[in-house]
Amino acid sequence: MTRTQLDLWSSETAEEPPSTILPTHPEVSGETGIITDLSELSTLVTVLVDDDADPLDFPVLLAGAASSTRILGLDELHVIAPARHLPKLAVAASEIADDLPETFQFCEAETCVHEHPDDATVLTAESVVWLGRKLAAS
């Protein structure tokens, strides 16, 4: 077998076995780094809607948020918005109800009574509006 330049370089610089180079996350175990316990990982996408958000964007915002949740393979979508936006967001949600994940809910900003996990995937309204527009255009 012929040794390549990469083989020579990696054998010279490797001081620790690969199993100790893996990041130390609680869900990663063993030498392979395979995630073995998914029970502690969040399956939640959180979208933060600003007070100055344009209500005309709410249909594409929700479409983009629902698509993002599916693309990421996650199960739950929470949209956190100021109280004044919730009625118009609800109307927009009703228009795409079949596309929303089963565990979808709105949360009123600053008065939300349940905790969102620290490892939730947080998306900005601008990013999901962008995705919603791209999906609508295609």
N, C-alpha and C positions, 0 to 999 in steps of 0.2 A: 504494500500500500504506500502511496506517495503522500508525504506530509505537505500540506499547503502552508503558505505564509501565515494564514490565519491560525492554523493549528500550532505553529511554532510560537506565535505571539500569545495565544491564549494559554499555552502551557507555561510560558515564562511569567505571565502576569497573574495567573490564578493563585492566590495565596490561601483562599478558603474554599471549601467544597461548595458547590452551587446551592445546597440546601440551606446554608446559613446566609446566603445573599437574598433570599426571598423576604419580602416585607413581612413584618410581624403584625398581622391583623388577627383578631381573635377567631375569625371564621376560616382562616387558612391554617391547614395543619398538615403535618407529614413532610416528607422530602419532596413530594411532587408539587406542593403548593395548590392542590385541588381544594376548592371550597367544599367543605363537608357539612357545614351547618348553616342553612339558609334561614333558620327560624329567627335569627336576630337581625337580619337585614331588612331594611324598610322596602316596601313595595309601593311607596307613595310618591306621586308627583304633586308638587305644590306650585301653583302659579300665583304670583303677586301682582295685583292690579293696582296701579297708582291712582291717587285721587284725581289727577288731571287726565285720566284716560278718556279717549274719545268713544262715546257710546256707539257710534257708527261702526267701530271696529269690533264690537262684542261678538257678532256672529263668526268672524274669521278668527278671533281670539280663542273662542271655545272649540272651533273646528281644529285649530292648530294644537291646542292643549290636548284634545282627545287623541289626535294623531300622534303627538309626542309620547303620550302614555303607551299607546300600542307599539310604537317603534321601539321604545325602551323596554318593552316586555313587562311593564309594571301593571299593577291591578287597580290602583286607587288614584283618584284625581280630586284634589281640593283646590278650589279657587278662592283666594283670600282677597276681599275687596271692601272698600268703604261702603257703609250702609246705603248711601245715596245711589250707588251703582247696582245694588243687588236686584231691584225689580227689572231693570233693563237686561241684566245678565240672565235672569230667569227666563225672560221672554226669548232671548237668543238661544238659551239651552233647550227650550221647548221645541225650537225649530230643528234641532239636530239630536233630539233625545235618543234616537236609535244608535247614534255613533258614540255616545258618551259611555264610559265604563260603568259597570253596575254599581260600583262603590264611588260614585261621584257626589260631591257636596260643595256647597258654598259655605264660607266662613266670613263673618263680619270682622274686618280688620280691627285690631286692638280690643275687641271684646270676645274673641274666640275662647270658648270655655274648655276646649280640649287641647292637649299638647300635640304639636307636630314633631315627629322625631327629628333628631339632629342629622340623621343620615338620609332624610328625604331628599329627593331630587328637586331642587328649586329652580324654576324657570321664570324668566321675566316675561311680562306681558308683551313687550316688543318682540321677543324671539318667537313666541307662539303666534303672534299676529303675522309676522313675516312668513312662517311656515304655512299658516292658513291661507295666506294670499297666494303662495307658490302652488299649493294644492288646488286651489280654486282655478288658477290659470291653466293648469295642466289637464 
